[in-house]
């Protein structure tokens, strides 16, 4: 449905050149909710703007719905208004001098569509507002809308032309936490119900994990990993992805493969020898990072309570609790193990206190060796 081939975007600035997007290639299927995820300055919004036509790539090729919309080799650039897209901006871009109806109707009146009759425009606007639960608000002034209502108006405007592709540039970032959660669910349900293809940009890892069919993690202008939410979280390709997606404990180590257990091995770390899982690309003696998710670590107050798991090698290490934070639905503790401070997320009802000596247990499957 959407295809990018070796997209590059370089900006010329006073100090020289900034390579915002570097050799980005990806294919997005029809009806897919695809997220570009990464920290500020990673190139995700620039990539989205290149898809929209708001930025012209330095080189590469972009196809939408089987048609070429940009090609540096052919010198071809299809203008924004001729690309069958709808877009929701981070700032919403709601015109304050227009009411809700006028904002949503704008693409129908001034876009590239065939000229519509007033009644058809009214019906399309009404249908679009119904999709976002703003029925009856057509005459409301834009200046009287809440943040959540403005976000809905922007979404209705993006959908009113029934575009092939919906582009969303951090549309929930200006909302408060509770409203953001509500709109996240509502937006995801709407996109899938309509069967529309969506490309979503965010730096919020939870948003990406919850909403996406697939996620592309970007770093310094490049694609680092493309996968579904489960694999992005549980099978990161390197330390950057592991550290950016959720909380992670990192330990430096040197990997030694266990030839009898496929991709399993042992790693010497500052807290001792750990049994770990790894990709087939590691060599014996290779320096790696060991990634431990806080929620995969079990904490016990007695060595007698340390469990055993048949068929799985369990790592056990001990230390003293230095920090204890109550998060409502969880208890987050930091345990001093040698020179390392290990973060653990556990049951809020577990009776623990600062200074307590505890035993930490993590299975080999949850102890992952990743490259730097």
C-alpha positions in Angstrom: 0.0 0.0 0.0 2.8 2.4 1.0 6.4 1.8 0.0 9.6 3.8 0.8 12.8 3.0 -0.9 16.1 4.4 0.3 14.6 7.7 1.5 17.2 10.3 2.5 16.6 13.8 3.7 19.5 16.2 4.3 19.0 19.7 5.7 21.6 22.5 5.0 22.3 24.5 8.1 24.9 27.1 9.1 27.2 24.4 10.6 26.9 22.2 7.6 24.6 19.3 6.8 22.1 17.5 9.0 21.2 14.0 7.8 17.7 13.7 9.2 16.7 10.5 7.4 19.2 8.0 6.2 18.4 5.2 3.7 14.9 4.4 5.1 13.1 1.6 3.3 9.8 0.0 4.4 6.6 -1.5 3.1 3.3 -0.9 4.9 0.3 -3.1 4.1 -3.2 -2.0 3.4 -5.3 -1.6 6.6 -2.1 -1.7 8.8 -1.6 0.5 11.8 2.1 1.3 11.5 4.1 3.3 14.0 7.3 5.2 13.7 8.8 5.3 17.2 11.9 7.0 18.5 13.3 9.8 20.6 13.2 13.4 19.6 15.4 14.2 16.6 15.5 10.6 15.3 13.9 11.5 12.0 10.4 10.0 12.5 8.4 13.2 11.9 10.6 14.1 8.9 9.9 10.7 7.4 6.2 11.3 7.9 6.4 14.7 6.3 8.2 13.2 3.3 5.3 10.7 2.9 2.9 13.5 3.1 4.8 15.7 0.6 5.4 18.4 3.1 9.1 17.8 2.8 10.9 16.7 -0.4 13.4 13.9 0.2 16.9 14.4 -1.0 16.8 11.0 -2.7 14.8 7.8 -2.8 11.4 6.7 -3.9 7.9 6.7 -2.4 4.9 4.8 -3.8 1.3 5.1 -2.4 -1.5 2.8 -3.5 0.6 1.5 -6.4 1.3 4.9 -7.8 4.7 6.8 -7.6 4.4 10.0 -5.6 8.1 10.8 -5.4 11.2 9.6 -7.3 14.6 11.4 -7.2 15.7 9.3 -10.2 12.8 10.3 -12.3 12.6 13.9 -11.0 8.9 13.2 -10.1 7.1 14.9 -7.2 3.3 14.6 -6.7 2.1 17.7 -4.7 0.5 17.3 -1.3 -3.0 18.0 -2.5 -2.9 15.2 -5.1 -1.8 12.6 -2.6 -4.8 10.8 -1.3 -4.0 11.3 2.4 -5.4 12.8 5.6 -3.2 14.2 8.3 -3.5 15.0 12.0 -0.8 17.4 13.3 0.6 17.5 16.8 -0.8 21.0 17.2 -4.2 20.0 15.6 -4.1 23.1 13.3 -7.7 24.0 14.1 -8.6 27.3 12.6 -9.9 29.6 15.4 -12.0 31.8 13.2 -14.0 28.8 11.9 -16.6 26.7 13.7 -16.5 22.9 13.8 -18.4 22.4 10.6 -16.2 24.8 8.6 -13.0 23.2 9.9 -14.1 19.7 9.0 -15.5 20.8 5.6 -12.4 22.7 4.5 -10.8 19.8 2.6 -14.0 19.2 0.7 -14.4 22.8 -0.3 -10.8 23.6 -1.2 -9.1 20.2 -1.7 -8.5 18.4 -4.9 -11.8 16.5 -4.8 -14.4 17.1 -7.5 -16.6 20.0 -6.6 -19.3 18.8 -4.3 -22.8 20.0 -3.7 -23.6 21.7 -0.4 -25.8 18.9 0.7 -23.2 16.2 0.0 -20.6 18.2 1.9 -23.0 18.6 4.9 -23.6 14.8 4.9 -19.9 14.0 4.7 -19.1 16.3 7.5 -22.0 14.9 9.6 -20.7 11.3 9.0 -17.2 12.3 9.9 -18.2 14.0 13.1 -20.3 10.9 14.0 -17.2 8.8 13.7 -15.5 10.8 16.4 -18.6 11.3 18.6 -19.1 15.0 18.0 -22.6 14.9 16.6 -24.5 18.1 17.1 -21.4 20.3 17.5 -21.2 21.6 14.0 -21.9 25.2 15.0 -19.6 25.2 18.0 -16.8 27.8 17.8 -13.3 26.3 17.6 -12.2 28.6 20.5 -14.7 26.9 22.8 -13.4 23.4 22.3 -11.4 21.4 24.9 -8.1 19.8 23.9 -9.8 16.4 23.4 -12.5 18.0 21.2 -10.0 19.8 19.1 -8.2 16.5 18.6 -11.4 14.9 17.5 -12.1 17.7 15.1 -8.7 17.4 13.6 -9.3 13.6 13.1 -12.7 14.2 11.6 -11.2 16.7 9.1 -8.5 14.2 8.2 -11.1 11.4 7.5 -13.7 13.5 5.7 -12.3 12.8 2.2 -12.0 9.0 2.9 -8.3 9.0 2.2 -6.2 6.0 1.3 -3.7 6.8 4.0 -4.0 8.5 7.4 -0.9 10.2 8.8 -0.8 11.1 12.5 2.1 13.2 14.0 2.1 12.7 17.8 -1.7 13.7 18.0 -2.1 12.7 21.6 1.0 14.4 23.1 -0.8 17.6 24.2 -3.6 15.7 26.1 -3.5 14.9 29.9 -2.8 11.4 30.9 -6.3 10.1 31.4 -7.7 11.7 28.2 -4.6 10.4 26.3 -5.4 6.9 27.4 -9.1 7.2 26.4 -8.2 8.7 23.0 -5.6 6.0 22.4 -8.2 3.3 22.6 -10.8 5.3 20.7 -8.4 6.1 17.8 -7.1 2.6 17.5 -10.6 1.2 17.4 -11.7 3.7 14.8 -8.8 3.1 12.5 -9.3 -0.7 12.5 -13.1 -0.4 12.2 -12.7 1.8 9.0 -10.0 -0.5 7.7 -7.8 2.5 6.8 -4.1 2.4 6.6 -2.4 4.6 9.2 1.1 5.8 9.9 1.5 7.1 13.4 4.5 9.0 14.8 5.2 9.0 18.6 8.0 9.0 21.1 5.7 7.3 23.6 6.6 3.6 23.9 3.3 2.6 25.6 1.3 4.2 22.8 3.3 2.4 20.2 3.1 -1.0 21.9 -0.7 -0.8 22.6 -1.9 0.7 19.2 0.4 -0.8 16.5 0.2 -3.8 14.2 3.9 -3.1 13.6 6.5 -0.7 15.0 9.6 0.8 13.3 12.1 2.0 15.9 14.2 4.9 14.6 17.5 6.2 15.9 19.7 9.0 14.4 17.7 8.9 11.2 17.9 5.2 10.6 15.5 2.3 11.0 16.8 0.0 13.8 14.1 -2.6 14.0 10.7 -3.3 12.5 8.5 -5.9 14.2 5.2 -6.4 16.1 4.9 -5.1 19.6 5.7 -8.4 21.3 8.9 -8.9 19.4 10.0 -5.2 19.8 9.6 -5.6 23.5 10.8 -9.1 24.1 13.3 -9.6 21.2 15.2 -6.2 20.8 17.9 -6.3 18.2 20.3 -4.2 20.2 20.8 -2.3 23.4 19.3 0.9 22.1 15.9 -0.8 21.4 16.0 -2.7 24.7 16.7 0.5 26.6 14.3 2.7 24.7 11.3 0.4 24.9 10.4 0.2 28.6 12.6 0.1 31.7 15.6 -2.2 31.4 18.6 -3.2 33.6 21.8 -3.4 31.6 24.9 -5.4 32.6 28.2 -5.6 30.7 29.2 -9.1 29.9 31.3 -11.5 27.7 29.2 -14.1 26.0 30.1 -17.9 25.8 27.8 -20.1 23.8 26.3 -23.3 25.2 26.6 -25.6 22.2 24.0 -28.0 23.7 21.3 -25.3 24.0 21.1 -23.6 20.6 21.0 -19.9 21.2 21.6 -20.1 24.9 24.8 -19.3 26.7 26.5 -18.0 29.8 27.9 -14.5 30.4 30.4 -13.3 32.9 29.0 -10.0 34.4 29.8 -7.7 37.3 27.3 -9.6 39.5 28.5 -13.1 38.5 27.9 -15.7 35.8 24.4 -15.5 34.2 22.7 -18.0 32.0 21.2 -16.1 29.1 19.4 -16.3 25.8 20.8 -14.8 22.7 20.6 -14.5 18.9 22.7 -16.9 16.7 25.0 -14.0 15.6 27.1 -14.0 18.8 30.5 -15.5 18.9 32.3 -16.9 21.9 34.0 -14.2 23.9 32.0 -11.4 22.3 31.3 -8.4 24.5 27.6 -7.9 24.9 24.9 -6.1 27.0 22.7 -8.3 29.3 19.2 -6.9 29.4 16.9 -7.6 32.3 13.3 -6.3 32.4 12.3 -5.3 35.9 9.0 -7.1 35.7 10.7 -10.4 34.8 12.7 -10.5 38.1 11.2 -12.3 41.0 12.1 -11.1 44.5 12.2 -13.3 47.6 13.1 -12.6 51.2 14.5 -16.0 51.9 16.7 -18.4 49.9 14.4 -21.2 50.9 11.7 -19.5 48.7 13.8 -19.4 45.6 11.8 -21.5 43.0 13.2 -24.0 40.6 11.8 -24.4 37.1 12.2 -27.8 35.3 13.9 -27.4 32.0 14.9 -23.8 32.5 18.0 -22.5 34.1 17.3 -19.9 36.8 19.7 -17.1 37.7 19.8 -16.2 41.4 21.6 -13.3 42.9 21.2 -11.5 46.2 21.5 -7.9 47.5 20.0 -5.2 49.7 17.1 -3.0 48.9 18.2 0.7 48.7 15.2 2.3 47.2 11.5 1.4 47.4 8.8 3.3 45.4 5.0 2.6 45.6 3.4 3.0 42.2 -0.1 2.0 43.1 -0.4 -1.1 40.9 3.2 -2.1 41.5 6.1 -1.8 43.9 9.4 -0.7 42.2 12.5 -1.4 44.2 16.2 -1.0 43.5 18.5 -3.6 44.9 22.2 -3.2 45.4 24.0 -6.3 44.0 27.8 -5.7 44.3 28.4 -2.4 42.4 25.2 -2.7 40.4 21.8 -1.2 41.2 19.1 -3.6 39.9 15.5 -2.3 39.4 12.7 -4.8 40.1 8.9 -4.3 39.6 6.9 -6.5 41.9 3.5 -7.0 43.6 2.5 -3.9 45.6 1.3 -6.2 48.5 4.7 -7.8 48.9 6.1 -6.9 52.3 9.5 -5.3 51.6 11.4 -2.5 53.2 14.6 -0.5 52.6 17.7 -2.3 53.9 16.2 -5.7 53.6 18.4 -8.5 52.2 16.6 -10.2 49.3 17.2 -12.8 46.6 16.5 -12.0 42.9 15.5 -14.7 40.5 15.3 -14.4 36.7 15.0 -17.2 34.2 17.4 -17.7 31.3 14.7 -16.9 28.8 14.3 -13.4 30.4 18.0 -12.7 30.6 18.9 -11.5 27.1 22.2 -10.9 25.5 22.1 -8.0 23.0 24.7 -6.2 21.0 25.8 -2.7 21.8 
